[in-house]
């Protein structure tokens, strides 16, 4: 390399030809872009290469392994993990550049403020997720589906938003739930989950609805809030119904 790299942007993608270019365009300021393609059957890899990204071709259900694999290939002092349905705003890019240019900072990892959009509408509550970290402070990612970064040292938060365009259509939502609920059910089965009985369906569905509609303020989103909150309850029902089905076997 001609010069040291400050930042490697890492994108996990699978069949994201409709969104990958927009995502990568928002990362054009990074010193290096790595796309970990998780078995795409569309033009995701082709479009990523056209955008100048390094493409790592792999296929696994374990998302922690995907993120760890990218770390091994990254050359940057800092790592920024982004999903293909996310966009880094200009303000966030500016904030990140200020952070990684500050040699005096003792902070080794930063949580980003993510704005979620459901069916094209902004969700009332934002969330903070750990996505920016020094490479040498990242011990590992762990967890097959809901992966988490284990980072040593002090952590901070950034204020500028990361945009997350999720749950774009009901058809896509149902397809994803049908696909990933099987993996969720299997994880619960392997962990020795107690037998699923009728009242457990009511409990998990109510918990999911209350979390979405009340705790996250879904009621403020009007019709979209009702749709999303009821859907979260439905998603938990499908997961536990599949768990019940596997327990019967």
Rosetta blueprint (number, residue, H / E / L):
1 X L
2 X L
3 X L
4 X L
5 X L
6 X L
7 X E
8 X E
9 X E
10 X E
11 X E
12 X E
13 X E
14 X L
15 X L
16 X L
17 X L
18 X L
19 X L
20 X H
21 X H
22 X H
23 X H
24 X H
25 X H
26 X L
27 X L
28 X L
29 X L
30 X L
31 X L
32 X E
33 X E
34 X E
35 X E
36 X E
37 X E
38 X E
39 X L
40 X L
41 X L
42 X L
43 X L
44 X H
45 X H
46 X H
47 X H
48 X H
49 X H
50 X H
51 X L
52 X L
53 X L
54 X E
55 X E
56 X E
57 X E
58 X E
59 X L
60 X L
61 X L
62 X L
63 X H
64 X H
65 X H
66 X H
67 X H
68 X H
69 X H
70 X H
71 X H
72 X H
73 X H
74 X L
75 X L
76 X L
77 X L
78 X E
79 X E
80 X E
81 X E
82 X E
83 X E
84 X L
85 X L
86 X E
87 X E
88 X E
89 X L
90 X H
91 X H
92 X H
93 X H
94 X H
95 X H
96 X H
97 X H
98 X H
99 X H
100 X H
101 X H
102 X L
103 X L
104 X L
105 X L
106 X L
107 X E
108 X E
109 X E
110 X E
111 X E
112 X E
113 X E
114 X E
115 X E
116 X E
117 X E
118 X E
119 X L
120 X L
121 X E
122 X E
123 X L
124 X L
125 X L
126 X L
127 X E
128 X E
129 X E
130 X E
131 X E
132 X E
133 X E
134 X E
135 X H
136 X H
137 X H
138 X E
139 X E
140 X E
141 X E
142 X E
143 X L
144 X L
145 X L
146 X L
147 X L
148 X E
149 X E
150 X E
151 X E
152 X L
153 X L
154 X E
155 X E
156 X E
157 X E
158 X E
159 X E
160 X E
161 X E
162 X E
163 X E
164 X E
165 X E
166 X E
167 X L
168 X L
169 X L
170 X H
171 X H
172 X H
173 X H
174 X H
175 X H
176 X H
177 X H
178 X H
179 X H
180 X H
181 X H
182 X H
183 X H
184 X H
185 X H
186 X H
187 X H
188 X H
189 X H
190 X H
191 X L
192 X L
193 X L
194 X L
195 X L
196 X L
197 X L
198 X H
199 X H
200 X H
201 X H
202 X H
203 X H
204 X H
205 X H
206 X H
207 X H
208 X H
209 X H
210 X H
211 X H
212 X H
213 X H
214 X H
215 X H
216 X L
217 X L
218 X H
219 X H
220 X H
221 X H
222 X L
223 X H
224 X H
225 X H
226 X H
227 X H
228 X H
229 X H
230 X H
231 X H
232 X H
233 X H
234 X H
235 X H
236 X H
237 X H
238 X H
239 X H
240 X H
241 X H
242 X H
243 X H
244 X H
245 X H
246 X H
247 X H
248 X H
249 X L
